[in-house]
Amino acid sequence: MCFVLYMASNTFIPDIPFDTNAPALNTQPLSERESPVRRVFEQTNVKFLGSSNHCGCGYRHLSFQNGGWPEEYLIAIDPEFGADTQDDHENLHRFLLDQLQHADRIELFGCWDGDVDFPPERHETIGVDDVIRRDFFLRERCHYTVIRQTVPENAG
C-alpha cells in the first residue's frame, strides 16, 4: 500500500505527467475513487501530488497508528531516517514555491491509498521552507496549510 499526497489551491494546478525515464514530482487529476478527499479541503482545485516513486512514498511520511505517529521518535535518534527522500522534498518545495506565487496558501493532505474517507486527525500551518527541513515528515491524516513565511514552532 502506498502513501498518497493531495494538494488543494484556489488557483490553477498544472498537470505534470509521470515520466518513467525521468521520475520526478507529478500531478494528476483525482480519480473517481479519490474524489471523497475533496471534503478535507477548503479550496476547490484538488490534485494528486506524486513523487519520484509515482505515488507519495518518495516523501518522508509518518504512519498514523493508535491515535498518534509512533515513528516520530526516530527523527530525533536516527539522522538517516528518511534521508533518501530529500530530493523529492526539494522538488516539492520548488513546486510549492512556484504555486505560492499565485496563491496565498496551499493545502496538503496525506493518507494511505484508499483511505480518502478518513477525516484529518490534525491540522497544521507550515511555512513552505519547512518542507525541505530534514526533520520534516508529512503525517498521515494530517491537513496542512502551507504559506510562504516560516511559522514559529507550536503555532499550528
C-alpha positions as MATLAB code, in Angstrom:
seq = 'MCFVLYMASNTFIPDIPFDTNAPALNTQPLSERESPVRRVFEQTNVKFLGSSNHCGCGYRHLSFQNGGWPEEYLIAIDPEFGADTQDDHENLHRFLLDQLQHADRIELFGCWDGDVDFPPERHETIGVDDVIRRDFFLRERCHYTVIRQTVPENAG';
ca = [
       0.000    0.000    0.000;
       1.249    3.493   -0.836;
       1.254    6.845    0.888;
      -0.560    9.393   -1.271;
      -0.432   13.172   -1.078;
      -3.134   15.554   -2.251;
      -2.895   19.284   -2.858;
      -5.606   21.946   -2.995;
      -5.496   25.525   -4.223;
      -7.938   28.115   -5.476;
      -5.608   28.703   -8.410;
      -4.591   26.548  -11.354;
      -2.508   23.443  -10.568;
      -0.716   22.226  -13.702;
      -0.882   18.651  -14.936;
       2.611   17.181  -14.717;
       2.649   13.634  -16.105;
       4.836   10.975  -14.529;
       7.836   10.178  -16.732;
       9.265    6.690  -16.170;
      12.506    7.773  -17.885;
      12.971   10.730  -15.534;
      10.881   10.049  -12.410;
      10.045   13.225  -10.513;
       7.210   15.198   -8.997;
       3.957   14.662  -10.871;
       0.365   15.804  -10.571;
      -2.795   14.033  -11.618;
      -6.484   14.833  -11.546;
      -8.381   12.893   -8.906;
      -9.867    9.586   -9.904;
     -13.497    8.896   -9.051;
     -12.283    6.675   -6.188;
     -10.224    9.574   -4.774;
     -12.919   12.253   -5.099;
     -14.122   11.974   -1.446;
     -10.816   13.571   -0.372;
     -12.220   16.909   -1.613;
     -14.140   17.135    1.695;
     -10.847   17.625    3.551;
     -10.079   20.868    1.729;
     -11.492   24.390    1.804;
     -10.022   25.185   -1.610;
     -11.640   23.822   -4.735;
      -8.858   22.775   -7.131;
      -7.571   19.402   -5.846;
      -4.967   17.098   -7.390;
      -2.893   14.075   -6.519;
       0.744   15.083   -5.943;
       3.179   12.265   -6.675;
       6.896   11.879   -6.024;
       9.672   10.200   -7.995;
       8.085    6.896   -6.921;
       4.949    7.958   -8.839;
       2.938    7.677   -5.598;
       3.693    9.665   -2.439;
       6.085    7.093   -0.977;
       9.041    9.236   -2.081;
       8.075   11.865    0.510;
       9.084   11.459    4.158;
       5.963   10.412    5.980;
       4.798    9.027    9.310;
       2.011    6.484    9.735;
      -0.985    7.270   11.940;
      -1.428    4.438   14.447;
      -3.358    4.173   17.713;
      -4.121    7.884   17.850;
      -0.636    9.176   17.037;
       2.500    8.936   14.924;
       4.699    6.463   16.864;
       7.586    6.685   14.391;
       8.247   10.320   15.398;
      10.845    9.294   17.971;
      13.073    8.023   15.142;
      13.516   11.565   13.802;
      15.490   12.589   16.891;
      17.576    9.436   17.300;
      18.368    8.485   13.701;
      19.663   11.306   11.473;
      19.480    8.986    8.442;
      15.773    8.217    8.963;
      14.110    9.438    5.765;
      17.337   10.900    4.313;
      16.831    9.144    0.969;
      13.779   11.328    0.278;
      15.474   14.742    0.348;
      15.479   15.149   -3.453;
      11.715   14.612   -3.540;
      11.258   17.185   -0.770;
      13.391   19.695   -2.639;
      11.287   19.166   -5.781;
       8.113   19.519   -3.720;
       9.488   22.723   -2.183;
      10.233   24.250   -5.612;
       6.776   23.289   -6.882;
       5.012   24.734   -3.834;
       7.073   27.939   -4.040;
       6.005   28.337   -7.645;
       2.360   27.705   -6.767;
       2.542   30.216   -3.911;
       3.415   32.922   -6.443;
      -0.266   32.743   -7.431;
      -1.915   31.804   -4.126;
      -1.634   32.952   -0.525;
      -1.873   29.373    0.743;
      -1.937   25.776   -0.395;
      -3.450   22.820    1.397;
      -1.910   19.341    1.631;
      -3.310   16.090    2.982;
      -1.633   12.698    3.043;
      -3.100    9.269    3.677;
      -2.723    5.660    2.633;
      -4.048    4.888   -0.815;
      -7.758    4.184   -0.480;
      -8.174    5.928    2.905;
      -9.641    9.138    1.480;
     -12.803    8.795    3.581;
     -10.982    9.320    6.892;
     -11.063   12.862    8.299;
      -7.870   14.664    9.304;
      -6.535   13.814   12.752;
      -4.543   17.021   12.964;
      -4.323   20.446   11.311;
      -1.028   22.327   10.982;
       0.088   25.545    9.353;
       3.620   25.357    7.988;
       5.908   27.641    6.047;
       6.910   26.407    2.602;
      10.558   26.205    3.713;
       9.603   23.667    6.397;
       9.125   21.102    3.621;
      12.881   20.906    2.990;
      13.913   20.611    6.644;
      15.425   17.166    7.094;
      13.342   16.647   10.233;
      10.059   17.426    8.442;
       7.841   14.409    7.815;
       4.347   14.504    6.369;
       1.998   12.936    8.875;
      -0.602   10.528    7.560;
      -4.088   12.031    8.040;
      -2.732   15.496    8.814;
      -4.152   18.506    6.974;
      -1.510   21.140    6.250;
      -1.951   24.759    5.301;
       1.249   25.833    3.546;
       2.113   29.526    3.494;
       5.130   31.484    2.214;
       6.653   32.572    5.510;
       8.099   30.451    8.283;
       5.729   29.548   11.085;
       7.079   29.507   14.666;
       7.122   26.012   16.179;
       3.934   25.006   18.003;
       1.929   27.650   16.152;
      -0.003   25.246   14.060;
];
